[in-house]
Amino acid sequence: MIDLHFHSVFSDGDRTPEELAAQGHTQGLTAMALTDHDTTEGVARFLDACRREGIGAVSGVEISAEYNPGTLHMLGYGFDLANESLQEALIRIRDGRNSRNVQIIRRLQSAGCAITLEEVEAEAGGDVVGRPHIALVLEKKGYVKDKQEAFDRYLAKGKPGYVPRFRLTPEDSIALIRQAGGVAVLAHPFSLELSADALRELVHRLAQAGLGGIEVFYSEHNSDQIRQYGSLAEELGLLVTGGSDYHGRVTPDLKLGKGFGNLNVPDALFVRLQAILNYDGSRS
């Protein structure tokens, strides 16, 4: 069993890279990839920890891309951590996120929520501060009962606290990952909010731009979605990957490697990923 999608304290998770590797070892995971949002700051530490734990691992990141009506995230695997173009792009994305956070807090204050940026930064405790941390502060101060309500009432598109920010196009995200020697994988396709035909059209377009895979196995994918996305990957000759999207206490019912209890990402998928990276000469 493997997990190729989860987050650490360097984005919106609450575990260190070392804690995640140790947790994966305890749960019997054979391979892992840390995929923090728009940053690779914790990846080198995570790779070292996995080597100590005897767990297979590759570099990972989750890039927020521009797309409507839903949300499009691009996972990158096996790229060179030192690639300057990739790192410069991630810095630009993070800078956009930081200025957005200030605007979100101002909007929430105008809507009657007495929270501060300092409270949100303290909640994050890491380099990347995002909407999930704002949601936690809203919950702690009693404005909402949980993270989902925070997004539904304040933080989602069209709500009082929503502010757009700089994102790369999906094609640019793919190009950055590929030129850094990695494989680009479309994360959790259900979040795109597309019909089957529209999703197929999008994935065809992205495959022509160099998309390497689809995240078929995911904590919130049901059996029909797994079949749909798996068939699409097979049709286009794309890699199949999977992961839990574990964050820790932000989503307490979701577990590393197991999702909500029925996630089981096969070991063979990591073997195929490694084969592609080795063939392309990419780096772990």
C-alpha positions in Angstrom: 0.0 0.0 0.0 1.3 3.5 -0.9 0.3 7.1 -0.4 1.4 9.7 -3.0 -0.6 12.7 -1.8 -0.4 14.3 1.7 0.7 17.5 3.4 3.1 18.6 6.1 3.7 21.7 8.3 5.3 23.3 5.3 1.9 23.9 3.8 -1.5 23.2 5.5 -0.7 19.9 7.3 0.2 19.5 11.0 3.0 16.9 10.9 6.7 17.3 10.2 8.2 15.5 7.2 9.9 13.1 9.7 6.7 12.4 11.5 4.9 11.6 8.3 7.6 9.2 7.3 7.5 7.5 10.7 3.7 7.3 10.5 3.9 5.8 7.1 6.3 3.1 8.3 4.0 2.3 11.3 1.1 1.9 8.9 3.0 -0.4 6.6 3.3 1.9 3.6 5.9 0.9 1.1 6.1 4.2 -0.8 5.2 7.8 -0.2 5.4 11.3 -1.7 5.0 14.5 0.2 3.0 16.9 -1.9 2.8 20.2 -0.1 0.9 23.1 -1.7 3.2 25.2 -3.9 6.3 24.5 -2.0 9.0 21.9 -1.8 10.6 23.1 1.5 10.0 19.9 3.4 10.8 17.4 0.6 14.5 16.9 1.1 13.9 16.2 4.8 11.1 13.9 3.9 13.2 11.9 1.4 16.0 11.5 4.0 13.4 10.3 6.6 12.0 7.8 4.2 15.4 6.4 3.4 16.0 5.9 7.2 12.6 4.2 7.5 13.1 2.0 4.5 10.2 3.5 2.5 10.3 4.2 -1.2 9.9 7.9 -2.0 10.1 10.5 -4.7 10.0 14.3 -4.7 6.5 15.8 -4.8 4.5 19.0 -5.0 0.9 20.1 -5.5 0.6 23.2 -7.7 -2.6 25.3 -7.7 -3.6 26.0 -11.3 -6.1 28.4 -12.9 -9.4 26.8 -13.9 -13.1 27.4 -13.8 -15.7 26.4 -12.6 -14.0 24.0 -10.2 -10.5 23.6 -8.8 -7.6 22.2 -10.7 -4.4 21.0 -8.9 -1.4 19.5 -10.6 0.8 17.0 -8.8 4.4 16.8 -9.7 6.6 13.7 -9.0 10.3 12.9 -9.3 11.5 16.4 -10.3 14.8 18.0 -9.5 14.4 20.0 -6.3 17.1 22.4 -7.3 15.5 23.4 -10.6 15.5 27.2 -10.7 12.5 27.7 -13.0 10.3 25.6 -10.9 11.4 27.2 -7.6 10.9 30.7 -9.0 7.4 29.9 -10.1 6.5 28.4 -6.7 7.8 31.6 -5.0 5.6 33.7 -7.3 2.6 31.5 -6.5 3.3 31.7 -2.7 3.7 35.5 -2.9 0.2 35.7 -4.5 -1.2 33.5 -1.7 0.3 35.8 1.0 -1.2 39.0 -0.5 -4.5 37.2 -0.9 -4.5 36.2 2.8 -4.4 39.8 3.8 -7.3 40.6 1.6 -9.3 37.6 2.9 -8.8 38.7 6.5 -10.0 42.2 5.7 -13.1 40.9 4.0 -13.9 38.6 6.9 -13.5 41.4 9.4 -15.9 43.5 7.3 -18.3 40.5 7.5 -18.2 40.6 11.3 -15.5 37.9 12.0 -13.0 39.3 14.4 -9.9 37.3 13.4 -6.4 38.5 12.6 -3.6 37.5 10.2 -1.4 36.9 13.2 -3.9 34.3 14.6 -4.0 32.6 11.2 -0.2 32.5 10.9 0.1 31.1 14.4 -2.4 28.4 13.5 -0.3 27.5 10.4 3.0 27.3 12.1 4.8 26.9 8.8 5.8 28.8 5.6 2.6 28.4 3.6 -0.5 30.0 5.1 -3.8 29.2 3.3 -7.5 29.1 3.5 -7.6 25.9 5.6 -5.7 27.8 8.4 -8.2 30.6 8.2 -11.0 28.0 8.4 -9.5 26.6 11.6 -9.4 30.1 13.2 -13.0 30.7 12.3 -13.9 27.4 13.9 -11.9 28.0 17.0 -13.5 31.4 17.5 -17.0 30.0 17.1 -18.0 31.5 13.8 -18.4 28.1 12.2 -18.8 24.6 13.5 -16.1 23.0 11.2 -13.9 23.5 8.2 -16.6 22.7 5.6 -18.9 25.3 7.0 -16.1 27.9 6.9 -15.7 27.3 3.2 -19.4 27.1 2.5 -20.2 30.3 4.3 -17.1 32.4 3.9 -14.1 31.1 1.9 -15.4 29.3 -1.3 -15.8 31.1 -4.6 -18.6 33.6 -4.5 -18.6 33.9 -0.7 -17.8 37.0 1.3 -14.2 36.1 2.1 -13.2 34.7 -1.3 -10.4 36.5 -3.1 -8.8 35.2 -6.4 -5.0 34.9 -6.6 -2.3 34.3 -9.1 -2.1 30.8 -10.5 -0.4 29.2 -13.4 -2.4 27.7 -16.3 -2.6 23.9 -16.2 -0.4 23.7 -19.3 2.3 25.9 -17.6 2.2 23.8 -14.5 2.7 20.7 -16.6 5.6 22.3 -18.5 7.3 23.4 -15.3 7.2 19.9 -13.8 8.4 18.3 -17.0 11.3 20.6 -17.6 12.4 20.0 -14.0 12.5 16.3 -14.9 9.3 15.2 -13.3 5.9 13.7 -14.1 2.8 15.8 -14.0 -0.4 14.2 -12.6 -3.9 15.6 -12.5 -5.0 15.6 -8.9 -8.5 14.5 -7.7 -10.5 15.1 -10.9 -13.8 15.2 -9.1 -12.9 18.7 -7.9 -13.1 20.0 -11.4 -16.9 19.7 -11.3 -17.1 18.6 -14.9 -19.3 16.2 -16.8 -17.7 13.0 -18.0 -17.5 14.4 -21.6 -16.0 17.7 -20.5 -13.5 16.0 -18.3 -12.5 13.7 -21.1 -12.0 16.7 -23.4 -9.9 18.5 -20.8 -7.7 15.5 -20.1 -7.1 15.0 -23.8 -6.0 18.6 -24.1 -3.7 18.3 -21.1 -2.3 15.0 -22.4 -1.3 16.8 -25.6 0.5 19.3 -23.3 2.5 16.6 -21.6 0.2 15.4 -18.7 1.7 12.1 -17.5 -1.0 10.7 -15.2 -4.3 10.9 -13.3 -4.9 10.6 -9.6 -7.5 7.8 -9.8 -7.4 6.5 -6.2 -8.4 9.3 -3.8 -10.1 9.5 -0.4 -13.2 11.2 -1.9 -13.5 9.2 -5.1 -16.3 6.7 -5.2 -16.2 3.4 -7.1 -17.9 4.9 -10.2 -15.4 7.7 -10.3 -12.4 5.4 -9.8 -13.7 3.3 -12.8 -14.3 6.5 -14.9 -10.9 8.0 -14.2 -9.1 4.7 -14.6 -10.7 4.1 -18.0 -9.7 7.6 -19.1 -6.1 7.0 -18.0 -6.0 3.7 -19.9 -7.5 5.2 -23.0 -4.8 7.9 -23.1 -1.9 5.7 -21.9 -1.5 7.8 -18.7 -0.1 6.8 -15.4 -2.5 6.0 -12.5 -1.6 7.3 -9.1 -3.4 7.7 -5.8 -3.2 9.2 -2.3 -5.1 10.2 0.8 -4.7 14.0 0.8 -4.0 13.7 4.5 -3.6 16.9 6.4 -3.8 15.8 10.1 -6.2 17.5 12.4 -7.7 19.7 9.7 -9.5 16.6 8.5 -9.4 14.3 11.6 -11.5 11.5 10.0 -9.1 11.1 7.1 -6.1 8.9 7.7 -2.7 8.7 6.0 -2.7 5.8 3.6 -6.3 4.8 4.4 -8.3 7.9 3.6 -11.7 7.5 5.2 -11.1 3.8 5.7 -11.4 2.2 2.2 -8.5 3.7 0.4 -5.9 1.2 -0.8 -3.5 2.4 -3.4 -1.6 -0.6 -5.0 2.2 -0.8 -4.7 2.4 -1.5 -8.4 1.5 2.1 -9.2 4.7 3.3 -7.6 6.7 0.7 -9.5 5.3 2.2 -12.7 6.0 5.7 -11.6 9.6 4.8 -10.9 9.9 3.1 -14.3 8.7 6.2 -16.1 11.1 8.5 -14.1 14.0 6.2 -14.7 13.2 6.0 -18.4 13.0 9.8 -18.6 16.2 10.2 -16.5 14.3 12.1 -13.8 15.4 12.5 -10.2 14.0 11.4 -6.9 
